[in-house]
């Protein structure tokens, strides 16, 4: 198990809540990036405990899993093929 896995396991065994700095480290992103994601409402679900933002390990993992691509996910939109867009418009290409 790598260091990240050990840290996540320790979080589950101790407190399931990580600080913003611990969360950023766990995700492999900068603290400022995590703060920007929180401000925009696009990051992992978080809670404010007193004056400190906390992230539950399950919410971090769920957010991360939701951002994965591969298999059948994400296909079609990345190919540059926009032929389906015109077909969905009323009247097709002639409308």
For each residue, the residues with C-beta under 8 A, 3 or more apart:
1: 5 6 9
2: 5 6
3: 6 7
4: 7 8 26 28
5: 1 2 8 9
6: 1 2 3 9 10
7: 3 4 10 11 22 25 26
8: 4 5 11 12 26 57 61
9: 1 5 6 12 13
10: 6 7 13 14
11: 7 8 14 15 16 17 18 22 26 57
12: 8 9 16 57
13: 9 10
14: 10 11
15: 11
16: 11 12 56 57 58
17: 11 47 49 54 55 56 57
18: 11 22 23 26 54 55 56 57 60
19: 22 23 52 53 54 55
20: 23 24 31 34 35 38 46 52 53 55
21: 24 25 31
22: 7 11 18 19 25 26 55
23: 18 19 20 26 27 34 44 55 60
24: 20 21 27 29 30 31 33 34
25: 7 21 22 28
26: 4 7 8 11 18 22 23 60
27: 23 24 34 44 60 64
28: 4 25
29: 24 33 34
30: 24 33 34
31: 20 21 24 34 35
32: 35 36
33: 24 29 30 36 37
34: 20 23 24 27 29 30 31 37 38 43
35: 20 31 32 38 39
36: 32 33 39 40
37: 33 34 40 42 43 44
38: 20 34 35 41 43 46 53
39: 35 36
40: 36 37 43
41: 38
42: 37
43: 34 37 38 40 46 63
44: 23 27 37 55 59 60 62 63 64
45: 55 56 59 62 63
46: 20 38 43 53 54 55 59
47: 17 53 54 55 56
48: 51 52 53 54
49: 17 52 53 54
50:
51: 48
52: 19 20 48 49
53: 19 20 38 46 47 48 49
54: 17 18 19 46 47 48 49
55: 17 18 19 20 22 23 44 45 46 47 59 60
56: 16 17 18 45 47 59 60
57: 8 11 12 16 17 18 60 61
58: 16 61 62
59: 44 45 46 55 56 62 63
60: 18 23 26 27 44 55 56 57 63 64
61: 8 57 58 64 65
62: 44 45 58 59 65 66
63: 43 44 45 59 60 66 67
64: 27 44 60 61 67 68
65: 61 62 68
66: 62 63
67: 63 64
68: 64 65 73
69: 73 74
70: 73 74
71:
72: 75
73: 68 69 70
74: 69 70 77 78
75: 72 78 79
76: 79 81 84
77: 74
78: 74 75
79: 75 76
80:
81: 76 84
82: 85 86
83: 86 87
84: 76 81 87 88
85: 82 88 89
86: 82 83 89 92 93
87: 83 84 92
88: 84 85
89: 85 86 92 93 95
90: 95
91: 94 95
92: 86 87 89 95
93: 86 89
94: 91
95: 89 90 91 92
